[in-house]
Amino acid sequence: MLSKSPLAPEGFPVLPAIPGVELATAATGIRYRGRDDVLLMRFAEGTAVAGVLTRSLTAGAPVVWCREALAGGSARAVLVNAGNANAFTGSKGMESVRRTVKASADQIGCRESEVFIASTGVIGEVLPDEKITAHLGDLAQRLAPHGWEAAARAIMTTDTFHKGASRKARIDGVEVTLNGIAKGSGMIAPDMATMLAFVATDAALPPAVLQRLLTRANDRSFNSITVDGDTSTSDTLLLAATSAAGNAAVEDAADPRLRDFYRALESLLIDLAQQVVRDGEGAQKFVTIEVRGAASARAARRIGLSIANSPLVKTAIAGEDANWGRVVMAVGKAGEKADRDRLSVAIGGVTIAEQGQPVEGYDEAPVAEHMRGRDILIQVDIGIGRGKARVWTCDLTHGYIDINADYRS
């Protein structure tokens, strides 16, 4: 067992029951001993679904299945296993998915296209799906609405704490609830969503509206984090809406009645994404990077991620060294428009370089004190436009090597 991250929240939040959502977990021994490693979620009939998935060209078999299933817009079940990613397993991987999908559909009493599969863990090992299907009957019998915390634990791999968040919102005067869980610690540089994340709400929203809202919120959250610059083969984010709240139908994602719901969704996803960063393998410091003055918002985020993914920047932060030259280097390699003589850099709110050179006589003491803290703020002004973005990362320590050098052991 890994030591709990020093950046972890104080505890797991209260996630209330959501009408139309039931959960159960089981220990199947796929890889881990003495802990649950499989999660089954069941949704009420008529539940709409949206999702974003890894764009990795070596995506795992579960991702391939989910891409096809999302076209139907309806979900009755999600089945998740930890310890084996079922990725780079060829035809055997897809055969495994089909067997678990069929067995799940039989238990739930739904179409196979309404079953979604996600797997996380070691790549390149055939998934022993018989260990999962052998427990499906028992899982179906034990489904209950209050299993969110156990669910968050069951999907962990190298995570040092389980991750969850909940929000309330109103749609046309009707209160709705959103719950979400996520897992992730390493291989984190999403190019769509996150490692694995599952969000459910009792709102009544059609799949097309859900998809537009989720895609937008995902860009502001999971697509704005990085731990190590590596995009997983298994990244999956699903959002299910059971319609149990009974709000009036809203058919346009731009409808003003959805502003509060979108606010809650984006806030929840940012919360989960930041928890993933706070659990970055070996992380000791949580880093916020704010970029403004870029040519566009897209350019600002690309510059921010260039800084956040730089091993030199991340190791300087680990060493508590306010090496702004490394930040400048990362801006320059981002491939976006920048002007050395307009650039400014601030750390901990103190401007230490501007107009292409150090600030003469700046007080280094508060910057040094800031670098000794757990939460680090780096601000960069490109000075050429109005584009801005905020991204989150962590430092790079020897702990990252320790974890990943023997991951398969």
C-alpha positions as CSV (number, residue, x, y, z in Angstrom):
1,M,0.0,0.0,0.0
2,L,1.2,3.5,-0.9
3,S,1.2,6.2,1.7
4,K,-1.7,8.6,1.4
5,S,-0.8,11.7,-0.6
6,P,0.0,14.8,1.6
7,L,-2.2,16.8,-0.8
8,A,-5.3,14.6,-0.2
9,P,-8.6,16.1,1.0
10,E,-9.4,15.6,4.7
11,G,-12.0,13.0,3.9
12,F,-14.5,11.6,1.4
13,P,-17.5,13.9,0.8
14,V,-21.1,12.9,1.5
15,L,-22.6,11.7,-1.8
16,P,-26.4,11.4,-1.4
17,A,-28.5,8.8,-3.1
18,I,-29.6,9.7,-6.6
19,P,-33.0,8.2,-7.6
20,G,-32.5,5.8,-10.4
21,V,-28.8,4.9,-9.5
22,E,-27.7,1.8,-7.7
23,L,-24.2,0.5,-7.0
24,A,-22.4,-2.6,-5.8
25,T,-18.8,-3.7,-5.5
26,A,-17.0,-7.1,-5.2
27,A,-13.5,-8.5,-4.6
28,T,-12.8,-10.8,-7.6
29,G,-9.0,-11.2,-7.3
30,I,-8.2,-10.0,-10.8
31,R,-4.9,-8.5,-9.4
32,Y,-5.4,-7.3,-5.9
33,R,-6.0,-9.3,-2.7
34,G,-8.2,-8.3,0.2
35,R,-10.0,-5.4,-1.6
36,D,-12.9,-4.8,-3.9
37,D,-11.9,-4.4,-7.5
38,V,-15.1,-4.5,-9.5
39,L,-18.0,-2.0,-9.6
40,L,-21.4,-2.4,-11.1
41,M,-23.7,0.5,-11.5
42,R,-27.4,0.1,-12.5
43,F,-29.5,2.9,-13.9
44,A,-33.3,3.2,-14.2
45,E,-34.9,2.6,-17.6
46,G,-34.8,5.8,-19.7
47,T,-31.4,7.0,-18.4
48,A,-29.6,9.1,-21.0
49,V,-25.8,9.0,-21.3
50,A,-23.0,11.0,-22.7
51,G,-19.2,10.4,-22.6
52,V,-15.8,11.4,-23.7
53,L,-13.1,8.9,-24.3
54,T,-9.3,8.7,-24.9
55,R,-8.1,9.6,-28.4
56,S,-5.1,7.3,-27.9
57,L,-4.6,5.3,-31.0
58,T,-3.8,2.3,-28.8
59,A,-7.1,2.5,-26.8
60,G,-8.2,-0.5,-24.8
61,A,-11.0,-2.8,-25.9
62,P,-13.5,-1.3,-23.3
63,V,-13.0,2.2,-24.9
64,V,-13.7,0.7,-28.4
65,W,-17.0,-0.8,-27.0
66,C,-18.0,2.5,-25.3
67,R,-17.5,4.5,-28.4
68,E,-20.1,2.4,-30.2
69,A,-22.5,2.2,-27.3
70,L,-22.5,6.0,-26.8
71,A,-24.2,6.3,-30.2
72,G,-27.4,4.8,-28.6
73,G,-27.6,7.5,-26.0
74,S,-29.1,5.2,-23.4
75,A,-27.4,3.5,-20.4
76,R,-28.7,0.8,-17.9
77,A,-25.3,-0.4,-16.5
78,V,-21.7,0.4,-16.1
79,L,-19.2,-2.3,-15.2
80,V,-15.7,-1.3,-14.1
81,N,-12.7,-3.4,-13.1
82,A,-9.4,-2.3,-11.6
83,G,-6.0,-4.1,-11.9
84,N,-6.1,-5.0,-15.6
85,A,-6.6,-2.4,-18.4
86,N,-7.7,-5.0,-21.1
87,A,-5.6,-2.9,-23.5
88,F,-3.3,-4.1,-26.2
89,T,-4.9,-7.6,-25.9
90,G,-6.0,-8.0,-29.5
91,S,-9.1,-10.0,-30.4
92,K,-9.1,-11.6,-26.9
93,G,-9.7,-8.2,-25.4
94,M,-12.8,-7.6,-27.5
95,E,-14.0,-11.2,-26.8
96,S,-13.6,-10.5,-23.1
97,V,-15.7,-7.3,-23.4
98,R,-18.5,-9.0,-25.3
99,R,-18.7,-11.8,-22.7
100,T,-18.9,-9.3,-19.8
101,V,-21.4,-7.1,-21.6
102,K,-23.7,-10.1,-22.4
103,A,-23.5,-11.4,-18.9
104,S,-24.3,-7.9,-17.5
105,A,-27.2,-7.3,-19.9
106,D,-28.7,-10.7,-18.9
107,Q,-28.5,-9.7,-15.2
108,I,-29.8,-6.2,-15.6
109,G,-32.4,-7.2,-18.2
110,C,-31.4,-4.7,-20.9
111,R,-29.9,-4.4,-24.4
112,E,-26.2,-5.0,-24.7
113,S,-25.8,-1.6,-26.2
114,E,-26.9,-0.1,-22.9
115,V,-24.0,-1.7,-21.0
116,F,-20.8,0.3,-20.6
117,I,-17.4,-1.2,-19.7
118,A,-14.3,0.4,-18.3
119,S,-11.0,-1.2,-17.2
120,T,-7.9,0.2,-15.6
121,G,-4.6,-1.3,-14.6
122,V,-1.8,-3.2,-16.3
123,I,-1.6,-3.0,-20.1
124,G,-0.9,-6.1,-22.2
125,E,-2.3,-8.8,-20.0
126,V,-5.5,-10.7,-21.0
127,L,-8.3,-9.9,-18.7
128,P,-9.6,-13.0,-16.8
129,D,-13.2,-11.9,-17.3
130,E,-14.5,-15.1,-15.8
131,K,-13.6,-13.8,-12.4
132,I,-15.9,-10.8,-13.1
133,T,-18.9,-12.7,-14.6
134,A,-18.8,-15.2,-11.7
135,H,-19.7,-12.3,-9.3
136,L,-22.3,-10.6,-11.5
137,G,-25.3,-12.4,-9.9
138,D,-24.2,-11.5,-6.4
139,L,-23.5,-7.9,-7.5
140,A,-26.9,-7.6,-9.0
141,Q,-28.5,-8.8,-5.8
142,R,-26.6,-6.3,-3.7
143,L,-27.2,-3.2,-5.7
144,A,-28.1,-0.3,-3.5
145,P,-28.3,3.5,-3.7
146,H,-25.8,4.4,-1.0
147,G,-22.6,2.7,-2.4
148,W,-20.7,5.7,-3.7
149,E,-17.8,5.6,-1.3
150,A,-17.2,1.8,-1.8
151,A,-17.5,2.4,-5.6
152,A,-14.8,5.1,-5.5
153,R,-12.5,2.7,-3.6
154,A,-13.1,-0.3,-5.9
155,I,-11.9,1.5,-9.1
156,M,-8.5,2.6,-7.6
157,T,-5.1,1.3,-8.8
158,T,-2.1,3.3,-7.7
159,D,-4.4,5.9,-6.1
160,T,-3.6,6.7,-2.5
161,F,-7.2,8.0,-1.8
162,H,-10.6,7.5,-3.2
163,K,-12.1,10.5,-5.0
164,G,-15.7,11.8,-5.0
165,A,-17.7,15.0,-5.3
166,S,-21.3,16.1,-5.2
167,R,-23.2,19.2,-6.3
168,K,-26.8,20.6,-6.3
169,A,-28.3,22.7,-9.1
170,R,-31.6,24.0,-10.3
171,I,-33.2,23.5,-13.7
172,D,-36.2,25.8,-14.2
173,G,-36.8,25.9,-10.4
174,V,-36.4,22.1,-9.9
175,E,-33.5,20.9,-7.7
176,V,-31.2,18.3,-9.2
177,T,-28.3,16.4,-7.7
178,L,-25.0,15.4,-9.3
179,N,-22.5,12.8,-7.9
180,G,-19.2,11.8,-9.3
181,I,-16.3,9.5,-8.6
182,A,-12.9,9.3,-10.3
183,K,-9.7,7.4,-10.2
184,G,-6.3,8.4,-11.4
185,S,-2.8,9.0,-10.2
186,G,-0.3,8.3,-13.0
187,M,-0.4,8.2,-16.8
188,I,-2.3,11.5,-16.5
189,A,-2.3,13.8,-19.5
190,P,-5.9,13.5,-20.7
191,D,-6.7,14.1,-24.3
192,M,-10.5,13.9,-23.8
193,A,-11.4,13.1,-20.3
194,T,-9.7,11.5,-17.4
195,M,-8.5,8.1,-16.4
196,L,-11.8,6.8,-15.3
197,A,-14.7,9.0,-14.0
198,F,-18.4,8.4,-13.6
199,V,-21.0,11.1,-13.0
200,A,-24.7,10.6,-12.4
201,T,-27.6,13.0,-12.0
202,D,-31.3,12.8,-11.6
203,A,-31.8,15.6,-14.1
204,A,-34.0,15.1,-17.1
205,L,-31.8,15.9,-20.1
206,P,-31.5,14.3,-23.5
207,P,-28.3,12.7,-24.7
208,A,-27.4,15.4,-27.2
209,V,-27.7,18.1,-24.6
210,L,-25.7,16.1,-22.0
211,Q,-23.0,15.5,-24.6
212,R,-22.5,19.2,-25.4
213,L,-22.4,20.2,-21.7
214,L,-20.0,17.4,-20.8
215,T,-17.6,18.1,-23.7
216,R,-17.4,21.8,-22.7
217,A,-17.0,21.1,-19.0
218,N,-14.4,18.4,-19.7
219,D,-12.2,20.9,-21.5
220,R,-12.3,23.2,-18.5
221,S,-11.5,20.3,-16.1
222,F,-9.9,17.0,-17.1
223,N,-8.4,18.3,-20.3
224,S,-6.7,21.0,-18.2
225,I,-4.7,18.7,-15.9
226,T,-1.5,16.7,-16.2
227,V,0.7,14.6,-13.9
228,D,3.3,13.1,-16.2
229,G,2.4,14.0,-19.8
230,D,1.3,10.5,-20.6
231,T,-2.2,9.9,-22.0
232,S,-3.9,6.6,-20.9
233,T,-5.2,3.9,-23.2
234,S,-8.3,3.7,-21.0
235,D,-9.5,7.2,-20.3
236,T,-13.2,7.2,-19.9
237,L,-15.7,9.8,-18.6
238,L,-19.4,9.0,-18.5
239,L,-22.3,11.1,-17.5
240,A,-25.7,9.5,-16.9
241,A,-29.0,11.3,-16.3
242,T,-31.9,9.3,-14.9
243,S,-34.7,11.9,-15.3
244,A,-36.0,11.2,-11.8
245,A,-36.0,14.8,-10.8
246,G,-38.8,15.5,-13.1
247,N,-37.7,18.9,-14.4
248,A,-39.2,20.2,-17.6
249,A,-37.5,19.0,-20.7
250,V,-34.7,21.3,-22.1
251,E,-33.7,20.5,-25.6
252,D,-31.0,23.1,-26.2
253,A,-27.7,23.1,-24.4
254,A,-27.5,26.9,-24.8
255,D,-30.9,27.3,-23.0
256,P,-30.4,29.8,-20.0
257,R,-32.3,27.4,-17.8
258,L,-29.2,25.1,-17.9
259,R,-26.7,27.7,-16.6
260,D,-26.9,26.5,-13.0
261,F,-26.7,22.9,-14.0
262,Y,-23.6,23.6,-16.2
263,R,-22.0,25.6,-13.4
264,A,-22.5,22.6,-11.0
265,L,-21.2,20.1,-13.6
266,E,-18.1,22.1,-14.4
267,S,-17.4,22.7,-10.6
268,L,-17.8,18.9,-9.9
269,L,-15.5,17.9,-12.7
270,I,-12.9,20.5,-11.7
271,D,-13.1,19.1,-8.2
272,L,-12.5,15.6,-9.4
273,A,-9.7,16.6,-11.8
274,Q,-7.9,18.5,-9.1
275,Q,-8.1,15.5,-6.7
276,V,-6.5,13.4,-9.4
277,V,-3.6,15.9,-9.6
278,R,-3.4,16.0,-5.8
279,D,-2.9,12.2,-5.9
280,G,-0.2,12.4,-8.6
281,E,2.3,9.6,-8.1
282,G,4.9,10.9,-5.7
283,A,3.3,14.4,-5.6
284,Q,4.3,16.7,-2.7
285,K,3.0,20.0,-4.2
286,F,-0.2,21.0,-6.1
287,V,0.6,23.5,-8.8
288,T,-1.8,26.0,-10.5
289,I,-0.6,27.6,-13.7
290,E,-2.4,30.7,-15.0
291,V,-1.7,31.9,-18.5
292,R,-3.1,35.2,-19.8
293,G,-2.3,37.5,-22.7
294,A,-2.1,34.6,-25.3
295,A,-3.3,34.7,-28.9
296,S,-6.3,32.6,-28.0
297,A,-7.7,30.5,-25.2
298,R,-6.5,27.4,-27.0
299,A,-3.0,28.8,-27.2
300,A,-3.1,29.8,-23.5
301,R,-4.0,26.2,-22.5
302,R,-1.3,24.7,-24.7
303,I,1.3,27.1,-23.2
304,G,0.0,26.2,-19.7
305,L,0.3,22.5,-20.4
306,S,3.8,23.0,-21.8
307,I,4.8,24.5,-18.5
308,A,3.0,21.9,-16.5
309,N,4.5,19.0,-18.4
310,S,8.1,20.2,-18.3
311,P,10.2,17.8,-16.2
312,L,12.6,20.7,-15.5
313,V,9.8,23.0,-14.2
314,K,8.3,20.1,-12.2
315,T,11.7,19.1,-10.6
316,A,12.5,22.7,-9.8
317,I,9.2,22.9,-7.9
318,A,10.0,19.7,-6.1
319,G,13.3,21.3,-5.1
320,E,11.5,24.5,-4.1
321,D,13.6,26.5,-6.6
322,A,11.8,29.5,-8.2
323,N,13.6,28.9,-11.4
324,W,11.6,31.2,-13.7
325,G,14.0,30.6,-16.6
326,R,12.6,27.1,-16.9
327,V,9.1,28.6,-17.2
328,V,10.3,30.8,-20.0
329,M,11.8,27.8,-21.7
330,A,8.5,25.9,-21.5
331,V,6.6,28.9,-23.0
332,G,9.0,29.0,-25.9
333,K,8.7,25.4,-26.8
334,A,4.9,25.3,-26.7
335,G,4.6,26.1,-30.4
336,E,2.3,29.1,-29.8
337,K,2.9,32.7,-30.6
338,A,5.0,34.4,-27.9
339,D,7.3,37.4,-27.7
340,R,10.3,37.2,-25.3
341,D,10.3,41.0,-24.7
342,R,6.6,41.1,-23.7
343,L,6.6,38.1,-21.4
344,S,6.2,38.4,-17.6
345,V,6.3,35.6,-14.9
346,A,5.0,35.7,-11.3
347,I,5.4,33.1,-8.6
348,G,3.2,33.2,-5.5
349,G,1.8,36.6,-6.7
350,V,5.2,38.2,-6.9
351,T,6.4,39.3,-10.4
352,I,9.9,38.2,-10.8
353,A,10.5,38.7,-14.6
354,E,8.9,41.1,-17.1
355,Q,9.6,42.5,-20.5
356,G,12.0,39.7,-21.1
357,Q,14.3,40.2,-18.1
358,P,14.4,39.9,-14.3
359,V,12.6,42.5,-12.2
360,E,15.4,44.6,-10.7
361,G,15.6,44.3,-7.0
362,Y,12.5,42.1,-6.5
363,D,12.2,40.6,-3.0
364,E,13.0,36.9,-3.2
365,A,12.0,36.1,0.4
366,P,8.2,35.8,-0.1
367,V,8.8,33.8,-3.3
368,A,11.1,31.4,-1.5
369,E,8.5,31.0,1.3
370,H,5.8,30.3,-1.2
371,M,7.9,27.6,-2.9
372,R,8.2,25.8,0.5
373,G,4.4,25.5,0.7
374,R,2.1,22.7,-0.6
375,D,0.2,24.9,-3.1
376,I,2.2,26.7,-5.8
377,L,0.9,29.4,-8.1
378,I,2.7,30.3,-11.3
379,Q,1.3,33.1,-13.4
380,V,2.5,34.0,-17.0
381,D,1.4,36.9,-19.1
382,I,2.3,36.4,-22.8
383,G,1.5,40.0,-23.6
384,I,0.2,39.6,-27.1
385,G,-3.6,38.9,-26.9
386,R,-6.6,38.2,-24.7
387,G,-6.5,34.4,-24.5
388,K,-6.3,32.9,-21.0
389,A,-6.4,29.5,-19.4
390,R,-5.8,27.7,-16.1
391,V,-4.2,24.3,-15.8
392,W,-3.2,22.1,-12.8
393,T,-0.3,19.8,-12.2
394,C,2.0,18.6,-9.5
395,D,5.7,18.4,-8.8
396,L,7.9,15.5,-10.0
397,T,9.7,13.6,-7.2
398,H,11.7,10.4,-6.8
399,G,8.4,8.9,-5.6
400,Y,7.1,8.8,-9.1
401,I,10.1,6.6,-10.1
402,D,9.7,4.4,-7.1
403,I,6.0,3.7,-8.0
404,N,6.4,3.1,-11.7
405,A,9.7,1.2,-11.7
406,D,8.0,-1.8,-10.3
407,Y,4.3,-1.3,-11.2
408,R,3.9,-4.8,-12.6
409,S,5.7,-6.5,-9.6
